[in-house]
Amino acid sequence: MKKRLIVTLAGLLALGVMAPAATGWIRNWGELTEKRPTNNDTGSNSQNIEWTLAEGSINMTDKLAITFDVEKNYKNVTNGKDLATYWDNRFGFSYDLGKAADWDLSAGLDYYYDTSSSGSNAVTKSEYSPWLQASTALTDNTKLTFWGAMYYNDGVATGVHGDDYELDILLDTGKVGIFDWTGTWLYLYHDTSGGHGSNERTSAELEMEAYTTLYKHDSGAYVGLEYYADGTAGDKAGESLNAHIGPRVGISKKLDNDISLWAYTSYEVLSINYAEGGDWFSDNEFQVVAGVKATF
């Protein structure tokens, strides 16, 4: 299944790039993350790498675009355990449906294919997802988006067919007070893919993020502060809370109109975590991220 989709995607990309009207973007980037247990947490430092080989969107026509996100992950890089590698992939199509009043409408179909983080290459996710999106500008600074999807699990991963449902309510803003940007996102889930009846569950996740630039140089170098919180709760879903404040030092630079580079490092100076059934704990995170983006 995966091989056929990749071949099909490659063929469409070739046709699209050859077509004079083809436009879009693609980026390649890597993220090194090290978790450092502190208060009430157990274990040792662990490093993981997420390498996005290709993420992007290519417009085949004025309305139709191909989208993709191909990621390879490396687990247990330095903690003495066996190194595990696994894939986290998405391939899809999106179509611009135009406007309805002040709303921009679009729809699409995605296919997800993931392998096991244990390094066994076993398939953990193989599912198709039709989706519909509606977004509108509330003000010059604020955008509201509704995104709904159904995930059809084809049984390859678990041997069980089922449908999962998701509705996202996304509120994105630009500069607000001391913040350069903020976002508040509510995700609603109803999952049946584990089977019906007692295995069904409904849950909600609330995510909030903000960023403040403390210093920026003409060269593109900057220093900033990130604020983040994420909480989940629901029927048969464990409650959890993760929040942190962390400084970031980085650089973002355009080489020309088509190529841009970025890199930064960050560390959580204040971290609060909670998982149902356990105590509050801190699990500080150190990150190094670097990437390149091309538009055409």
C-alpha positions in Angstrom: 0.0 0.0 0.0 2.7 2.5 1.0 4.9 1.7 -2.0 2.0 2.2 -4.5 1.1 5.6 -2.9 4.7 6.8 -3.0 5.0 5.8 -6.7 1.7 7.5 -7.5 2.8 10.6 -5.6 6.1 10.7 -7.4 4.4 10.5 -10.8 2.0 13.3 -9.9 4.8 15.4 -8.6 6.7 14.9 -11.8 3.7 16.0 -13.9 3.1 18.9 -11.6 6.7 20.2 -11.7 6.7 19.9 -15.5 3.5 21.9 -15.7 4.1 25.7 -16.0 1.4 26.5 -13.5 2.8 24.3 -10.7 3.6 26.3 -7.5 4.0 25.4 -3.9 6.5 24.9 -1.1 8.6 22.1 0.4 10.8 22.0 3.5 13.3 19.6 5.1 14.1 20.0 8.8 15.3 18.1 11.9 14.5 18.3 15.6 16.7 16.9 18.4 14.8 16.6 21.7 16.3 15.7 25.0 14.0 15.1 28.0 15.7 15.7 31.4 13.8 14.3 34.4 13.8 16.6 37.4 11.3 16.8 40.2 9.3 13.6 41.0 10.3 12.0 37.7 12.3 8.8 37.2 14.7 7.7 34.5 17.6 9.3 32.8 18.1 11.8 30.0 16.7 10.5 26.7 17.3 11.9 23.3 15.1 11.5 20.2 15.5 12.8 16.7 12.6 13.6 14.4 13.7 14.2 10.8 11.2 15.6 8.3 12.5 14.4 5.0 9.8 16.3 3.0 6.9 18.3 4.1 5.0 20.5 1.7 2.2 21.4 -0.8 2.3 21.5 -4.6 -0.5 23.1 -6.5 -1.5 21.0 -9.5 -4.2 23.5 -10.6 -5.6 26.7 -9.1 -7.8 24.5 -6.9 -6.1 21.2 -6.4 -2.9 20.6 -4.4 -0.9 17.6 -3.3 0.2 17.6 0.3 2.7 15.4 2.1 4.7 15.0 5.3 7.3 12.2 5.5 9.1 11.9 8.8 11.7 9.4 10.1 12.2 9.2 13.9 15.1 7.9 15.9 14.4 6.8 19.5 16.9 6.0 22.3 19.7 7.9 20.6 22.0 8.3 23.7 20.4 6.6 26.7 22.1 3.2 26.2 19.0 1.4 25.0 18.6 -0.2 21.5 18.2 2.5 18.9 14.7 2.3 17.3 13.7 3.9 14.0 10.2 4.4 12.7 8.1 6.3 10.2 5.3 8.9 10.6 3.9 9.7 7.1 1.0 11.5 5.6 0.1 11.9 1.9 -3.0 13.7 0.6 -4.9 16.0 -1.7 -6.7 19.3 -0.9 -9.2 21.1 -3.0 -10.2 24.8 -2.7 -14.1 25.0 -2.6 -14.2 28.8 -2.8 -16.1 31.1 -0.5 -19.4 31.0 1.3 -20.2 34.4 2.7 -17.0 35.3 4.6 -15.8 31.7 5.0 -13.0 30.1 2.9 -13.9 26.5 2.3 -11.6 23.6 1.4 -11.8 19.8 1.5 -9.4 16.9 1.1 -8.4 13.3 1.6 -5.3 12.1 3.5 -3.7 8.8 4.0 -1.6 8.1 7.2 1.0 5.3 7.4 3.1 4.9 10.6 5.4 2.2 11.9 6.1 1.1 15.4 8.3 3.2 17.7 9.7 -0.1 19.1 11.7 -0.4 15.9 10.0 -3.6 14.8 8.7 -2.0 11.5 5.2 -3.2 12.4 2.5 -1.0 11.1 0.8 1.0 13.8 -1.4 3.2 11.7 -2.9 2.7 8.2 -6.0 4.9 7.7 -7.8 7.2 5.3 -9.2 10.5 6.3 -11.6 12.8 4.4 -11.7 16.3 5.9 -13.5 19.6 5.5 -12.2 23.0 6.6 -13.8 26.5 7.0 -11.9 29.6 8.1 -12.6 33.3 8.4 -10.9 36.4 9.5 -12.6 37.8 12.6 -10.4 40.9 12.6 -7.2 42.0 10.9 -5.4 40.1 13.7 -7.6 37.1 14.4 -8.5 34.0 12.3 -11.0 31.4 13.3 -10.9 27.9 11.7 -13.1 24.8 12.0 -11.5 21.6 10.8 -13.4 18.3 10.8 -12.3 14.8 9.8 -13.2 11.2 9.9 -10.4 8.6 10.1 -11.2 5.2 8.6 -8.9 2.5 10.0 -8.5 -0.1 7.3 -7.5 -2.9 9.7 -3.9 -3.3 8.5 -2.5 -2.1 11.8 -4.8 -3.6 14.5 -6.9 -6.1 12.5 -9.9 -4.1 13.6 -11.8 -1.8 11.3 -13.3 1.4 12.8 -13.9 5.1 12.5 -12.4 7.9 14.5 -13.8 11.5 14.4 -12.1 14.8 15.1 -13.4 18.4 15.2 -10.8 21.2 15.7 -11.7 24.8 16.7 -8.6 26.9 16.1 -8.2 30.6 17.1 -5.0 32.2 15.8 -4.1 35.8 16.5 -1.2 38.0 15.7 0.4 40.5 18.1 -1.4 40.8 21.4 0.2 43.0 24.1 3.6 41.7 24.9 3.1 38.6 22.6 4.1 38.5 19.0 1.5 35.8 18.4 -0.8 33.6 20.4 -3.0 30.6 19.6 -5.8 28.7 21.3 -6.8 25.4 19.9 -9.6 23.0 21.0 -9.6 19.4 19.7 -12.6 17.2 20.1 -12.2 13.4 19.5 -14.6 10.4 19.4 -12.7 7.1 18.7 -14.2 3.8 17.8 -11.3 2.1 16.0 -10.6 -0.1 19.0 -14.0 -1.6 18.6 -17.5 -0.5 19.5 -19.4 -0.4 22.8 -17.2 -0.4 25.8 -14.1 0.5 23.8 -15.4 3.7 22.4 -14.2 6.9 24.0 -14.7 10.7 23.8 -12.1 13.2 24.8 -11.1 16.8 24.4 -7.7 18.6 24.3 -7.0 22.3 24.9 -3.8 23.7 23.6 -2.5 27.3 24.2 0.7 28.9 23.0 2.2 32.3 22.9 5.6 33.8 22.0 7.4 37.0 22.9 10.5 38.4 21.0 12.9 39.9 23.5 15.6 40.9 21.0 16.0 40.7 17.2 19.0 41.7 15.1 19.1 42.8 11.5 21.0 39.6 10.7 17.9 37.5 11.6 19.3 36.4 15.0 16.8 36.6 17.8 16.1 35.8 21.5 12.5 35.0 22.6 10.3 33.4 25.2 7.7 30.7 24.6 4.7 30.0 26.7 2.8 26.7 26.3 0.1 24.6 27.9 -1.8 21.5 26.8 -4.4 19.6 28.7 -6.6 16.5 27.9 -9.6 15.0 29.6 -12.6 12.9 28.7 -14.6 9.7 28.8 -12.1 6.7 29.3 -9.2 9.0 28.4 -6.6 9.7 31.0 -6.4 13.3 32.2 -3.1 15.1 31.7 -1.5 18.5 31.8 1.7 19.8 30.3 2.9 23.4 30.6 6.2 25.2 30.2 8.0 28.5 29.8 11.2 28.4 27.9 13.7 30.8 26.3 14.7 30.4 22.6 17.8 31.6 20.8 17.9 31.3 17.0 18.2 32.7 13.6 15.8 32.9 10.6 17.2 34.1 7.3 16.0 34.4 3.7 18.8 33.6 1.2 16.7 34.8 -1.7 13.0 35.0 -2.6 12.8 31.2 -2.8 15.0 29.7 -0.1 14.9 30.4 3.6 16.8 28.8 6.5 16.2 28.6 10.2 17.7 27.2 13.4 17.1 27.6 17.1 17.7 26.0 20.5 15.4 26.2 23.4 15.2 24.9 27.0 12.2 24.7 29.4 13.3 26.7 32.5 9.9 26.1 34.1 7.9 22.9 33.4 4.8 21.4 35.0 3.4 18.0 34.1 0.7 15.7 35.3 -0.7 12.4 34.2 -3.8 10.8 35.8 -2.9 8.2 38.4 0.5 9.8 39.2 2.0 12.8 41.0 2.8 16.2 39.5 6.3 16.2 38.1 8.8 18.2 36.0 10.4 16.8 32.8 12.4 19.6 31.3 13.0 19.5 27.6 16.0 20.7 25.6 15.6 21.2 21.8 17.8 21.9 18.8 15.9 22.5 15.5 17.3 23.4 12.0 15.7 23.4 8.5 15.4 24.8 5.0 12.3 25.8 3.0 12.0 26.3 -0.7 9.1 27.9 -2.5 8.5 27.8 -6.2 
